[in-house]
């Protein structure tokens, strides 16, 4: 029986691939033990127990960016966290540590090295995060979702996708999806989502542009995020919801999408052959733009800067695309050509190879 310690958390970009791999491991090895290392503050605190996996907490330890009191205490706190994880590895006889990035992965990599167990890394973003770049110095078993990712010893395995996405039959699920969201079977659907917290620019622009999108013959399924301030204009063929816990159905209903360019979102849409306009998050290290580069290059997506995504752009750029149904079809085929549904299986194979 193999014991896996999966480390990652903070955002859905780390947690979802982790859970996808955990599910694949358990489907193959029902007698395996999967332990997840996370923080109390991240999404993993809610999502991991809900999925039925054991969650062990470590402190959230962001790397200090400037010399201050927190920087002085960082190394002692990191060393304590490493010691705690190393004790966990020994006490639970962990066979392999698999890191998905985020603050929690750093002590996991150091602890695994100290305990002498194999380390496997998955980097989901085109631009590798600091924790994974550091961990890649400790192992040659480094998996990436995108072929151009700059990190030591990269092997492309793709993005591990949740079973409900990887195994989704969109055509079969579409009638259920349309009924679930109250959508019209005679109209194509534009899915708009900025992530769980929403995206102000996307929300405001789409809400303002809704009448024109509807006149173009489309209906809009707009997932605003729980913190959005957008109010429902009450238009026919415009469905606004703040949160969606059935993204499999939302994706089954979608004929086109407008979204941020998080790695998970880009990979899900591409794998399912859904063409999209990608509006990269304008803050951070800019990795979202690069996440969408392959699908945009292939013709399956359109990239637009956050500042340029305004109602005038929707009217003069997006609406002409949506009214050209043959172009939408070709974009879907192009998106699927760079996507893949087997990332979870390939990543699990990669872990097993490291154990061999």
Secondary structure by P-SEA (a helix, b strand, c coil): cbbbbbbcccccccaaaaaaaaaaaaaacccbbbbbbbcccccccccccccbbbbbbcccccccccccccccaaaaaaaaaaaaaaaaaaaacccbbbbcccaaaaaaaaaaaaabbbbbbbbccccccaaaaaacccccbbbbccccccccccccccccccccccccccccaaaaaaaaacccccbbbbbbbccccccaaaaaaaaaaaaaaaaacbbbbccccccccccccccccbbbbcccccaaaaaaacccccccccaaaaaaaaaabbbbbccccccccccccccaaaaaaaccccccccccccaaaaaccccccccaaaaaaaaaaaaaaaccccaaaaaaaaaaaaac
